[in-house]
Amino acid sequence: MGSYYSDYEEVKFPWKGLGITLVVIMILAIILSNWWIPIAYGDTVTIRVNRLDREPGQRGKYLVWATLDRTGQDEVFENTDNILAGKINSSDVQGQLKVGHTYTVKVIGWRRQLTSSYRNITSIVEEVSTRSPTSVKGNDDSAAQTYCPSCGRKTSPEDKFCAGCGRPLK
């Protein structure tokens, strides 16, 4: 006499690979979230450009050192093409930015120190004003802060040379 279960056919689960498929989808969603989630976090900010540079070893990736007009805090932005955000003109945007000038820009993303990523400038809305790169007043109209006209590094009024690039300041 056979076992109790020998008279029954084996029940076949129609979605046998469903578990593996769900795991693959979850992994892809986590990986892709680094590209599409930051697009949802857009903002328009006014910045004063202090320094412009190209990311070492990265083609088409630029960095913009700036001071936020609203808070006076320094922040680094990246200027990189992002196909999902419809931005493919990072070189053009970088060419429009000038040290010492103030712009209203659209940005996406957020600063993540763990992955060394920055908010990405997607477009320049308008140039707010043109200020001298060597003498820019703070938001509180206190004494003027000075910046190197070559690299945008903060300097003191009595400095004769920039500590960042060595350019004569006077």
Secondary structure, DSSP 8 states (H G I E B T S, - for coil): ---GGGGS-----TTTTHHHHHHHHHHHHHHHHHHHHHHHSEEEEEEEEEEEEE-TT-TTEEEEEEEETTT--EEEEEEE-BGGGTB--HHHHHHH--TTEEEEEEEES--BTTTTB-EEEEEEEEEEEE--TT-B--TT--S-BEE-TTT--EE-TT-SB-TTT--B--
